[in-house]
Amino acid sequence: MAEYAIDVMKSLSKTNPKLYSGFVTNGYMSEAVLKDLIRNGLSSMTVSFKGGKVNMKKNCNANSDYIFENIALAFEKDIHLEIVVLVIPTISDSEEYFNQISQKIANDFSADIPLHF
């Protein structure tokens, strides 16, 4: 899958170097893949969360810290970022979780990053 996404970025960059290219992702990829996407023309990322740290581990077998590391790298490389929080009843629908992720994005990165619920 990563190879295909990288090939698409390469193709878009060759076709029109001024074209902005976005990537909708769960953010769970290796640092090498993200750097390769950026090197080949990635200009924006929409990262979708499916719940907080405990629920991500329980329901997706994923570590959300890894996703935040990729957000940090993209932010550092001036990639336009937007964050989507999928609201799932009883899993990711608490006011506490909304406040927690909102504060993390604002404090660790920027209050200017769009956050969608």
N, C-alpha and C positions, 0 to 999 in steps of 0.2 A: 504494500500500500504506500509506504513512504517513497519508494522509487517512482511510483506513478505520479505522486504529488510533486516530486522534484522535477520530473520530466515535464509536467504541465507548466510549472513555474518557468523553466528554461524556454519552453515554446512560447509562452506569453511574452517573455522578455525579448526574444528574438523578433517576434511579430510586431510588437510595439513597445519599445523601451520606456515610453512615457506612460504606459498603462499601469494603473494601480491594480495590484493583485491581492485579493483577500483569501483567507483560509479560515473556514469554520471547523473548529476542532474541540476535542475534549481536553486538549493540552498535554496529553499523556504520550510523549515521544522522547526520544533520546536527545541530548544536547547536540550531538553531531547532526541529527536529522534537522533540527530547528536551524542550526547554523547553515546547513546546506540549503534549506529553503530560503533563508535570508540572502545568502550569497547569490542565489538564482532569481531574485526579484520579489520575494515576499514583501509586501508593504503594509499589510494589516492582518490582524488575527481577531476572530471572535471566539473566545474560550467559554465553553459551556460547562457549568458545574451541575452535578446531579445530587448534591447534598454535601453536608459538612464532613469533616475528617472521619468521624466514626462511621457514618452512613456510607461514605465513599469506600471505605475499607470493607464494610459488611456486604454491601450490595454490588459493588463493582470490582472488589478485590484490588483497589487502587489506593495509592498514598497521595493525598491531596498536596502534601509538601512538594512532591515532585512536579506537580502542575504549577504551583507557585514559583518554583525555580525557573520553569520555562517562561512564565509571565515576566519574571525579573529579567531574564536574558532578553526577551523581546523588548521590554521597556528600555533597557540599557542600550539597545541597538536602534532606538527611535522608531520601532514598529508601532503603527497605530493599533491600539488595543480597545476591545469592548468585551465586557464580561456579561454572560447570560447565566442567571441562576434559575434552573428549572425548578418550579415550585411543584413538589409532589406531596399530596396530602399525607400527613403523619410522618413524613420523612424529611422534607425540607421546606416546611411551611410555618415555622415558628418565627415570631418577632425577634427572639434571641438570635437565631441564625441569620436573619436579615441584617440585624445590627452588627453582628460579628463579621460577616463577610464585607459589609459596607465599610466598616472601620479598617479592616485589614487592607482592602484595596486603597482607601484614601491615605492611610498612614504609611504603608510600605511602598506605595507607588505614587499615585496622584489622585486627588479628588476630582480631577478632570476626566478620568477614564469613565466612559459611559457604562452604567450598570443596569442591566435589564432584568426584570422579574416577570 
